[in-house]
Amino acid sequence: MADDIPGASTPWRDLFTRLMTNETTTTAPTTLPAAVYHDPARHAAEMDRLFHRLPVCLGHADQLRAPGTVLAREIAGIPLLLTRDAAGEFGVFVNACRHRGARLLAPQDTPCPAASLTCRYHGWTYNLDGTLAAVPRREAFPELDRATRGLRRIPATIRHGLVWAVLDPAATAPPDMADYLGPLDAEFTALGVGENRFFRQNAVRRAANWKLMIDAFLEVYHVKRLHAGTIGPFFSDSRAACDHPGPHQRMLAGRENLATLDELPEAELNPRVHGTLVHMVFPNTIMVYHPDYTSHIASFPIAPGEALFVHTMLVPEDPADEKARTHWDRSFDLIDRQVFNAEDLAICEEIQAGIAPGYGEEFLLGRLETAVHHFHATIAAALA
């Protein structure tokens, strides 16, 4: 990971200037219909036009580090297999046998070793590169061409160590992520995202709309209050500056040392140490740059009131010893279990429970929630 992140030549230079001068508000208060979090028609449109057409991040390639490993997960209603075959090649496939459509592997929390995948219905077997390896009673299919009955491949690519895919059944080419990320692509490089190593992951289904989970990472108005007993003391109250490069966002949150930053040369301002930088890659990827590690977060819709929340901890290097592993484990437990799950996701579930149709028709977004406003405006434009 890049240790030296000069502030003078990077996009967060302006964010620091605005943060220190408190020029952090750009939009007037507005309202947001509560129906965007529970309307079935809106949910269907988001699944179709966002999650099945735009590039989405499926996780970190380093999670399947060893050849001969596979991870099964359902993403936006599509059963997927992420594989690392014996030759070390990474692949993404639809988790469905090409004979009668049965799943080859049940959804799982962690990857498992496998030389091949066999359908328990009729025993068709596939290699991890997706090719059809064996068919019991082959004589029952006299005209079967095994070359055309391999697993359906999902167009995917690895950039900055992250696996990006397009889930559109009509898609034939992997996404051009340098183009899609725009200026964020160079920022990922400057921050050393591609040099990170996978450490731990927690994937949980929660009773809340996927957008509520993303909202929580796009404003700091709540930090001193909701997180008063955990991370709140480390941050300034409601101080953040944000930009909107294309459909994406970058936000710099002020830490408790904000009042001392005037004493530092501008070129020494570090977005991990002197603030907390957040990237949002539209539609559902969040990168949070902590002082010594990175949180990669994704929220995938399951139903209007349910989503899969996946948090991955990325560290600068593999733990060298048990002391280092204990340090990262402790950091993961604090941020994932005590902050994200016990506080952020818990409040999201409370909100979801309180917005049944007919009640709470609209929400109010204030001047401290600019990034939330932009996020929902971008979704509305994409759906329109």
C-alpha positions as CSV (number, residue, x, y, z in Angstrom):
1,M,0.0,0.0,0.0
2,A,1.2,3.5,-0.7
3,D,2.6,5.0,2.5
4,D,3.2,8.5,1.2
5,I,0.0,10.1,0.0
6,P,0.8,13.7,-0.9
7,G,-2.1,16.1,-0.3
8,A,-0.9,18.8,-2.6
9,S,-1.2,16.9,-5.8
10,T,-4.4,14.9,-5.2
11,P,-8.2,15.6,-5.4
12,W,-8.5,15.7,-1.6
13,R,-6.4,18.8,-1.4
14,D,-9.4,20.9,-2.1
15,L,-11.5,18.8,0.3
16,F,-9.1,19.6,3.1
17,T,-9.2,23.3,2.3
18,R,-13.0,23.3,2.4
19,L,-13.0,21.1,5.5
20,M,-10.8,23.5,7.4
21,T,-12.7,26.6,6.4
22,N,-16.0,24.8,7.0
23,E,-17.2,25.3,3.4
24,T,-18.9,22.0,3.5
25,T,-22.5,22.6,2.6
26,T,-23.7,22.9,-1.0
27,T,-27.4,22.1,-1.2
28,A,-30.5,23.5,0.5
29,P,-32.7,21.2,2.6
30,T,-34.9,18.9,0.5
31,T,-37.3,16.0,0.9
32,L,-37.0,12.4,-0.1
33,P,-40.1,10.2,-0.6
34,A,-40.0,7.3,1.9
35,A,-41.5,5.1,-0.9
36,V,-38.0,4.8,-2.4
37,Y,-37.2,2.4,0.4
38,H,-40.2,0.2,0.2
39,D,-42.0,0.4,-3.1
40,P,-41.9,-2.9,-5.0
41,A,-41.9,-1.2,-8.4
42,R,-39.0,0.9,-7.5
43,H,-37.1,-2.1,-6.2
44,A,-37.7,-4.0,-9.5
45,A,-36.5,-1.0,-11.5
46,E,-33.3,-0.7,-9.4
47,M,-32.6,-4.4,-9.8
48,D,-33.0,-4.1,-13.6
49,R,-31.4,-0.8,-14.4
50,L,-28.7,-0.6,-11.7
51,F,-27.7,-4.0,-10.5
52,H,-28.2,-5.9,-13.8
53,R,-26.7,-3.3,-16.1
54,L,-24.0,-1.3,-14.3
55,P,-20.6,-2.7,-13.1
56,V,-20.9,-4.0,-9.5
57,C,-18.1,-5.1,-7.2
58,L,-18.3,-8.7,-6.1
59,G,-15.5,-8.6,-3.6
60,H,-11.7,-8.8,-3.5
61,A,-9.9,-11.3,-5.7
62,D,-7.5,-12.1,-2.9
63,Q,-10.3,-13.8,-1.0
64,L,-9.9,-16.7,-3.4
65,R,-6.1,-16.7,-3.2
66,A,-5.3,-20.4,-3.6
67,P,-5.9,-22.2,-6.8
68,G,-8.8,-24.7,-6.5
69,T,-11.2,-22.6,-4.5
70,V,-14.7,-21.5,-5.0
71,L,-17.2,-19.1,-3.3
72,A,-21.0,-19.3,-3.9
73,R,-23.1,-16.2,-3.2
74,E,-26.4,-14.8,-4.4
75,I,-26.0,-11.2,-5.6
76,A,-29.0,-9.1,-6.6
77,G,-31.1,-12.2,-7.2
78,I,-28.5,-14.0,-9.3
79,P,-26.8,-17.2,-7.9
80,L,-23.1,-16.8,-8.6
81,L,-19.9,-18.8,-8.3
82,L,-16.6,-17.1,-7.9
83,T,-13.8,-19.5,-8.7
84,R,-10.0,-19.7,-8.8
85,D,-9.2,-22.7,-11.0
86,A,-6.1,-25.0,-10.8
87,A,-4.2,-22.7,-13.1
88,G,-4.9,-19.7,-10.9
89,E,-7.3,-18.1,-13.3
90,F,-10.3,-16.2,-11.7
91,G,-13.8,-16.7,-13.1
92,V,-17.4,-15.7,-12.3
93,F,-20.2,-18.1,-13.4
94,V,-24.0,-18.6,-12.9
95,N,-24.4,-21.1,-10.1
96,A,-26.8,-23.3,-12.1
97,C,-26.3,-26.7,-13.7
98,R,-26.7,-26.6,-17.5
99,H,-28.8,-29.7,-17.5
100,R,-31.8,-28.9,-15.3
101,G,-30.7,-25.7,-13.5
102,A,-30.0,-27.0,-10.0
103,R,-27.4,-25.1,-7.9
104,L,-24.0,-26.6,-7.8
105,L,-23.1,-25.2,-4.4
106,A,-25.2,-23.6,-1.6
107,P,-24.5,-19.9,-0.8
108,Q,-21.6,-19.8,1.8
109,D,-19.8,-17.3,4.0
110,T,-16.3,-18.3,3.1
111,P,-14.6,-20.0,0.1
112,C,-14.0,-23.7,0.1
113,P,-11.4,-25.9,-1.7
114,A,-12.7,-27.8,-4.7
115,A,-11.2,-29.6,-7.7
116,S,-14.6,-29.6,-9.5
117,L,-18.3,-29.1,-8.9
118,T,-20.9,-31.8,-9.2
119,C,-24.7,-31.3,-9.4
120,R,-26.3,-33.4,-6.7
121,Y,-29.5,-33.8,-8.9
122,H,-28.1,-35.9,-11.7
123,G,-24.3,-35.7,-11.2
124,W,-23.2,-33.5,-14.0
125,T,-19.7,-32.3,-13.1
126,Y,-17.9,-29.1,-14.0
127,N,-14.3,-27.9,-13.7
128,L,-13.6,-24.6,-12.0
129,D,-12.9,-23.0,-15.3
130,G,-16.6,-23.6,-16.1
131,T,-16.1,-26.5,-18.6
132,L,-18.4,-29.5,-18.5
133,A,-16.2,-32.4,-17.3
134,A,-18.5,-35.4,-17.0
135,V,-22.1,-36.5,-17.6
136,P,-23.4,-39.8,-16.1
137,R,-25.1,-42.1,-18.6
138,R,-23.7,-40.1,-21.5
139,E,-25.6,-42.3,-24.0
140,A,-28.8,-40.5,-22.9
141,F,-27.6,-37.4,-24.7
142,P,-26.3,-38.6,-28.0
143,E,-26.0,-35.2,-29.6
144,L,-24.6,-33.3,-26.5
145,D,-21.8,-31.0,-27.3
146,R,-19.9,-30.6,-24.0
147,A,-18.1,-27.5,-25.3
148,T,-21.4,-25.6,-25.5
149,R,-22.8,-26.8,-22.1
150,G,-20.3,-25.3,-19.8
151,L,-21.3,-23.0,-17.0
152,R,-22.6,-19.6,-18.1
153,R,-19.8,-17.1,-17.6
154,I,-20.4,-13.6,-16.2
155,P,-18.3,-10.9,-17.9
156,A,-15.9,-9.8,-15.1
157,T,-12.6,-8.1,-14.6
158,I,-10.1,-7.5,-11.8
159,R,-9.0,-3.9,-11.2
160,H,-7.3,-2.6,-8.1
161,G,-7.6,-6.2,-6.7
162,L,-11.4,-5.9,-6.8
163,V,-13.7,-8.2,-8.9
164,W,-16.1,-6.1,-11.1
165,A,-18.9,-7.7,-13.1
166,V,-21.9,-6.9,-15.3
167,L,-24.8,-9.1,-14.4
168,D,-26.8,-8.3,-17.5
169,P,-27.6,-11.7,-19.2
170,A,-27.0,-10.0,-22.6
171,A,-23.5,-8.7,-21.6
172,T,-20.6,-10.2,-23.5
173,A,-17.6,-8.1,-22.5
174,P,-16.2,-7.3,-19.1
175,P,-16.6,-3.7,-17.9
176,D,-14.0,-1.1,-18.7
177,M,-13.4,-0.1,-15.1
178,A,-10.8,2.6,-15.7
179,D,-13.4,4.4,-17.8
180,Y,-16.3,3.7,-15.4
181,L,-14.3,4.8,-12.3
182,G,-13.2,8.0,-14.0
183,P,-11.0,10.1,-11.7
184,L,-11.5,7.6,-8.9
185,D,-9.3,5.1,-10.8
186,A,-6.2,7.2,-10.2
187,E,-7.2,7.8,-6.6
188,F,-7.5,4.1,-6.0
189,T,-3.9,3.8,-7.3
190,A,-2.6,6.6,-5.2
191,L,-4.2,5.0,-2.1
192,G,-2.7,1.6,-2.9
193,V,-6.0,-0.2,-3.1
194,G,-4.6,-2.8,-5.4
195,E,-1.8,-3.6,-3.1
196,N,-4.1,-4.5,-0.2
197,R,-4.5,-8.1,1.1
198,F,-7.8,-9.7,2.1
199,F,-8.0,-10.2,5.9
200,R,-11.6,-10.9,7.0
201,Q,-15.2,-10.5,5.7
202,N,-18.7,-10.5,7.2
203,A,-21.7,-10.9,5.0
204,V,-25.1,-10.5,6.7
205,R,-28.7,-10.3,5.6
206,R,-30.5,-7.4,7.3
207,A,-34.1,-6.2,7.2
208,A,-33.4,-2.9,5.6
209,N,-33.4,-1.4,2.1
210,W,-30.0,-1.4,0.4
211,K,-30.0,2.3,0.0
212,L,-30.4,3.0,3.7
213,M,-27.1,1.1,4.2
214,I,-25.4,3.3,1.7
215,D,-26.9,6.5,3.1
216,A,-25.3,5.7,6.4
217,F,-21.8,6.2,4.9
218,L,-22.6,9.4,3.0
219,E,-23.1,11.7,5.9
220,V,-21.4,12.4,9.2
221,Y,-24.3,14.3,10.9
222,H,-25.0,11.1,12.8
223,V,-21.5,10.1,13.9
224,K,-21.2,12.1,17.2
225,R,-24.7,10.9,18.2
226,L,-25.3,7.3,17.0
227,H,-21.6,6.3,17.5
228,A,-21.2,8.3,20.8
229,G,-19.8,5.2,22.6
230,T,-17.6,3.9,19.8
231,I,-16.0,6.0,17.1
232,G,-17.8,9.3,17.8
233,P,-15.1,10.8,19.9
234,F,-12.6,10.4,17.1
235,F,-14.5,12.8,14.8
236,S,-15.4,16.5,14.6
237,D,-19.1,17.1,14.8
238,S,-20.8,17.1,11.3
239,R,-17.7,18.4,9.4
240,A,-17.3,16.9,6.0
241,A,-16.6,18.0,2.4
242,C,-17.7,16.1,-0.7
243,D,-17.3,16.0,-4.5
244,H,-19.4,14.3,-7.1
245,P,-17.1,12.9,-9.9
246,G,-19.7,11.6,-12.4
247,P,-22.2,9.3,-10.6
248,H,-19.6,8.5,-7.9
249,Q,-18.7,10.5,-4.8
250,R,-15.7,11.3,-2.7
251,M,-16.1,12.6,0.9
252,L,-13.6,13.7,3.5
253,A,-14.8,13.6,7.1
254,G,-13.1,15.7,9.7
255,R,-11.5,13.9,12.6
256,E,-10.9,15.2,16.1
257,N,-7.6,16.7,15.1
258,L,-9.3,19.1,12.6
259,A,-8.4,22.3,14.6
260,T,-4.7,21.5,14.4
261,L,-4.4,21.0,10.6
262,D,-3.6,24.6,10.0
263,E,-0.2,24.0,11.5
264,L,0.7,21.4,8.9
265,P,2.2,22.1,5.4
266,E,-0.6,21.5,2.8
267,A,1.5,18.8,1.1
268,E,1.6,16.7,4.3
269,L,-2.2,16.4,4.7
270,N,-3.0,12.7,4.6
271,P,-6.6,11.6,4.0
272,R,-6.2,8.5,6.2
273,V,-4.6,10.3,9.1
274,H,-5.8,13.9,9.2
275,G,-9.3,13.0,8.0
276,T,-11.3,9.9,6.9
277,L,-11.7,9.6,3.1
278,V,-14.7,7.8,1.7
279,H,-15.3,6.8,-1.9
280,M,-18.7,5.7,-3.2
281,V,-18.6,3.9,-6.5
282,F,-22.1,4.0,-7.9
283,P,-24.4,2.3,-7.3
284,N,-23.4,0.3,-4.2
285,T,-19.7,0.2,-3.3
286,I,-18.2,2.1,-0.4
287,M,-14.5,2.4,0.4
288,V,-13.6,3.8,3.8
289,Y,-9.9,4.6,4.4
290,H,-9.1,4.1,8.0
291,P,-5.6,5.1,9.4
292,D,-4.1,1.7,8.9
293,Y,-6.6,-0.4,6.9
294,T,-9.4,-0.1,4.4
295,S,-13.1,-1.2,4.7
296,H,-14.7,-2.3,1.4
297,I,-18.5,-2.3,1.8
298,A,-21.2,-3.4,-0.6
299,S,-25.0,-3.5,-0.1
300,F,-27.0,-5.7,-2.4
301,P,-30.8,-5.7,-2.6
302,I,-32.7,-8.9,-1.9
303,A,-36.2,-7.4,-1.5
304,P,-37.5,-3.9,-0.9
305,G,-37.0,-4.3,2.8
306,E,-34.0,-6.7,2.9
307,A,-30.4,-6.5,1.7
308,L,-27.1,-8.3,1.9
309,F,-24.4,-6.2,3.6
310,V,-20.9,-7.3,2.9
311,H,-18.0,-5.8,4.8
312,T,-14.4,-6.8,3.8
313,M,-11.3,-5.7,5.7
314,L,-8.3,-5.0,3.5
315,V,-4.9,-4.7,5.2
316,P,-1.5,-3.4,3.9
317,E,0.1,-6.8,4.1
318,D,-0.5,-10.3,5.4
319,P,-0.1,-10.5,9.2
320,A,3.5,-11.4,10.0
321,D,2.8,-13.0,13.3
322,E,0.1,-13.7,15.9
323,K,0.5,-10.2,17.4
324,A,-0.3,-8.6,14.1
325,R,-3.3,-10.9,13.5
326,T,-4.7,-10.1,16.9
327,H,-4.4,-6.4,16.2
328,W,-6.4,-6.7,12.9
329,D,-8.9,-9.0,14.5
330,R,-9.5,-6.5,17.2
331,S,-9.9,-3.7,14.7
332,F,-12.3,-5.7,12.6
333,D,-14.5,-6.6,15.6
334,L,-14.7,-3.0,16.6
335,I,-15.7,-1.6,13.3
336,D,-17.8,-4.4,11.9
337,R,-19.6,-5.8,15.0
338,Q,-19.8,-2.8,17.3
339,V,-20.1,0.1,14.7
340,F,-21.5,-1.2,11.4
341,N,-23.7,-4.0,12.6
342,A,-24.7,-3.0,16.1
343,E,-25.2,0.7,15.3
344,D,-25.5,1.6,11.6
345,L,-27.4,-1.5,10.4
346,A,-29.5,-1.7,13.5
347,I,-30.7,1.9,13.0
348,C,-31.4,1.1,9.3
349,E,-33.6,-1.8,10.3
350,E,-35.5,0.5,12.7
351,I,-36.0,3.0,9.9
352,Q,-37.3,0.3,7.6
353,A,-39.7,-0.9,10.2
354,G,-41.1,2.6,10.6
355,I,-41.8,3.4,7.0
356,A,-44.6,1.0,6.1
357,P,-46.7,2.3,3.2
358,G,-49.1,5.0,4.4
359,Y,-46.8,6.2,7.2
360,G,-43.8,8.5,7.1
361,E,-44.4,9.7,3.5
362,E,-41.2,11.7,3.2
363,F,-37.9,12.3,4.8
364,L,-36.1,15.6,5.3
365,L,-32.5,15.9,4.1
366,G,-30.6,18.9,5.6
367,R,-27.5,20.8,4.5
368,L,-25.3,18.3,6.2
369,E,-26.6,15.5,4.1
370,T,-25.5,16.7,0.7
371,A,-24.0,13.4,-0.4
372,V,-27.2,11.5,0.5
373,H,-29.2,14.0,-1.7
374,H,-26.8,13.5,-4.6
375,F,-26.9,9.7,-4.3
376,H,-30.7,9.6,-4.6
377,A,-30.7,12.2,-7.4
378,T,-28.3,10.0,-9.3
379,I,-30.4,6.9,-8.8
380,A,-33.5,8.8,-10.0
381,A,-31.7,10.0,-13.1
382,A,-30.5,6.5,-13.9
383,L,-34.0,5.1,-13.5
384,A,-35.5,7.9,-15.6
